[in-house]
Amino acid sequence: MAPSPALLLTLPAFLLTAALAVFLTASLRLLALLPSRRPHPPKRSPGTPTRLLVVLGSGGHTAEMLALLRTLDPQKYTHRTYVVSSGDSFSAERAMEFEKLVGLKAAGRERDGRVAGERGQGLTGEGGAGVGSYDIAIVPRARRIHQSLLSTPWSALRCLWSCFAVLRAPSAALSLPKCSGAASIYGYPDLILTNGPATAVIVILASLILRFFGVGGANARDKMRTIYVESWARVTRLSLSGKLLVKVVDRFLVQWEGLEGVGGRGEFFGVLV
């Protein structure tokens, strides 16, 4: 028996209505993810475990990022995750060297604090709290140099999938060194910091997808805040990563006055590296 004309007219109308409802719901959800819609994070009590995720890139990006972190307080950011692309041994080695330096500085402050205490000067605060923990998460390259555009979507998806795991916990399977037991208390990073390598775009995209679907409490007010620092080498124009991320990160910092206000977001505080 053939369907009635009324049914044939009703089915397309129903599908169109459903499509519009999905589109409107998705649009409202995306608007809610924009930085201007995010509430301010709550104030943290001293000693609150805080996870910082830093995206490193080969060569200049890594050098600039580690220079940016030279005043890092390990008592404030108690666990640091460094994301590097596979094959980028330079960035992994530099991250480990940086963490050794953090440990030496903390040991010096602790020693100075003990000496001051023995002299009756009452110095407090810096000593004895340790340097926290860190891990180096290795993700597949989003795109290799001279890689065919036909195979790029597949490698980008592999990178995206790995970034989901890195964001959800610091003790990912491909992490060096293995996290200590104390690191298991950390979930999503409280802050994501990057300065523009291609992997950064994938990491930020992964964080937006997790927040969009609310996976594992990804929409918590104090989780996965994002700061993008444009490279010092970018004087008059944004990098491709900057152009892609300027509207979606929470803070967008530039290092040249000529870029202040770019995209309606650029914040200039002078040279940071």
PyMOL commands that set and color helices and strands:
alter all, ss='L'
color gray80, all
select helices_A, chain A and resi 5-33+35-37+60-68+89-118+152-168+181-185+198-213+215-217+240-245+257-259+262-264
alter helices_A, ss='H'
color red, helices_A
select strands_A, chain A and resi 51-55+79-85+133-139+175-176+191-194+225-229+251-254+266-268
alter strands_A, ss='S'
color yellow, strands_A
deselect
rebuild
show_as cartoon
